[in-house]
């Protein structure tokens, strides 16, 4: 698929031009404190290249899931502050208090060559996520008006390219559109995983629900050599084998589906052999490590056990390609972090081409203090990565090939 790129735009010349950049800055917050600024850092290269070339950069992004109206807890203020710090040079990044209103017009009109501004959370405008195309198109035209004649659009928020939303999809039909460096890098990595991965190809899937990962499991099973399953989703598979899972997370309506997947997968699908169980969902709960086939009533599995980590590590050590999406347990609570830590370390230690599939997995790498350079690529887009691996078209990417 042929798309115009950031390099193409830079070659055309951007000095004095306003450029709208859609970034993925959906960071976790504790009040006004960013607890993981990985996505801000990932967005930085494209923004900095444009600014250094003299562009007047207007950044759009979302945060959380506001209901189409301003909510203070979802304001991009902390993100604008952090972006300014990372850009350096002592200049702040001004944040308009609205999306495309009078303040957005004023802030973007005041930009000078090489400066950067942001508008507020695009999801504060209900048209951003509207199912009605004409409503999204109207907002897209207002985004385009912010950059005016000679303006351009750079799509650099890989975490949202699977969404048909105004700031991702519709604006690319109004302005000359280019793929940013982050989007191109993500697509390059995912193409490696889907077209001709080195073998053995091992996929590690975690997270809470089988239903969330069903499509990607079905898409990957024929392509991988091993599929290692941890996290809350493993208990539905264990139940499908006829084992009791106590008070562990269980999707009863998915048991038959898991039974079918186990039958189809044969020895490709590898489940935990031991788990860490607790008598309550709490960091202060009583815990013990038990066989995955011997979880008693009144106990819930909240992490994979050390024998499972060792078994998974053996598979990963022999791998040539690894894709990991989803934690192995409730890693945010210290007693249940060792499974995720152990598997992540095994991936980092492996000589394989290794991809961390965004979301909680990327957050876990940083939260647990693991070296990011131990992985070949840490994706910024969990959902988008999974949909690509499922074989789905990503609207925000497809629209870039239409040309404006």
Secondary structure, DSSP 4 states (H G I P E B T S, - for coil): ----BHHHHHHH--TT-EEEEE------EETTEES--HHHHHHHHHHHHHHHTT-EEEEE---S---SS--GGG-SHHHHHHHHHHH-TT---EE-SSSSSHHHHHHHHT--TT-EEE-S-GGGSTTTT-S-HHHHHHHHHHHHHHH-TT-EEEE--GGGTTS--TTTTGGGGTSEEEE-HHHHHHHHHHHHHHHS--SSEEEEE-SS-HHHHHHHHHHHHTT-SEEEE-STTHHHHHHHTT---TTS---GGGHHHHHHHHHHHGGGEE--SEEEEESSSSTTS-EEEEETT-PPTT-EEEEE-HHHHHHHHHHHHT-SEEEEES-SS-TTSGGG-HHHHHHHHHHHHS-SEEEE-SHHHHHHHHHTT--GGGSSEE-S-HHHHHHHHTT---HHHHGGGT--
